Amino acid sequence: MKEIIAILRPASWQKTKQALLEGGFPSFTVHRVYGRGKQKGLRYLSKTGSLEEGIFFLPKRMVTIFLEEPAVDSCIQIITKINKTGAIGDGKIFVLSLGDVERIRTGEKGSNALI
């Protein structure tokens, strides 16, 4: 079992959601988050022409998906296809190993609890 965490631009979330649903990934959790990468936020040119500090943290969407290992590549391809523009800030995808999962209502464990 794997956990995918994708940090995405807010503007691409609706298209990403639709693509995940169409691709057979109906279960996910989404959070509105703020963060920054190597660019350290946004900077702007002041009236004097110098580079000034601007926005330190940018709005993003964090999507969490739990799935079986064979489905990981397909899920990543869907997310990448929608979100890759080639520009700074396209986002990141993290893939983590998942130890175990248990459905609270039924007590099911492992793969059965993911469905």
N, C-alpha and C positions, 0 to 999 in steps of 0.2 A: 504494500500500500504506500502511496505517495501523497504528499501535500504540495500543491503548487501555490505560490504566492506571486501575484503579478502586480506591479506598480505601474499604473497607466495614466495617460492624460485624461482629464475628465471629459473632454470633448469626444473622445473615441469610445466612451463606455457603452453607449446605447448600441452602436454597431457591434461591439465586442460581445455584448450580452446576446444579441440576436444570433450572431455566428455560433456562440457556444450552444445555445438552445438547438439550432439547426444541426449542429455537429454531434448532438447526443449527450451534451453535458448540461443537464437541467438544474443541477444542484451546486450552488456556490454562495459565498457570503461576500458582501461588498461593504467597504468602509470609505468614508471621505477622510482623507488624511492630508497632511502637509509635510513636505520634505524638500530635500535638495540633494543634488549630486555634485559632480566635479565642478560645475559652473558656479556653485555656491549661491544660488538664487539668481535674481536679475539685477543688472546694473544699467545705468542710463548715463547719457552725456549731459553734463550740466550746461548752463548758458555760457560758461567760460570755456567749454570744450573738454573739460576733464571728466574722467570716468568716475562716477559717484556710486556709492552703495545704494541699492534700491530695495527690492523685496527679497528678504532672506529665505523664506520658505514658500514653495509653490504648491498650489492645490493639486492633488492627485487622487486617483481611485486605487484602493488596494483590494484585489480580488483573491479570495482563498477558495481553492477547489481541492477536495479529497477524492482520490480515484485509485484504481488498480494500476500497477506498473505498465501493463501493455498499452494503456490509453494515454500515457504521458506524452509521447511524441505527437500524437494527433492533436491533443489539447494545446500544446505549445505552438504547433503550426497554425492553428486557428487564431490564437492570440497574436502571434507575430504577423500574420498576414494582414490583420486589421490595423495594427498599431505601428508598423515599421514605416517611417517616412524618411529615415536617413538623417534626421536632424537631432541635435542634442535635446534630450528630454523625452525621447520615445518611450523610455521605461526600462524595467528589468523584470525578469522572470526567475524565481528561485524554486528549485525542486528539492524537497526534503523527504527523508525517509520517515515513515509513520510507524511507530511501535505497535499500537493497538487502538481500537475504537470500540465503544460499547454504546448501543442504543439504550437510552434511559428507560423508555416506555416498556420495551420487551426484554431487555437484557441480552439481546443478540450481540455477538462479538465478531470482530474481524470483518471480512468482506461482506458478510450478510448485513452488517450494520450500516454499510455505505449506501446500499440500494434504497 
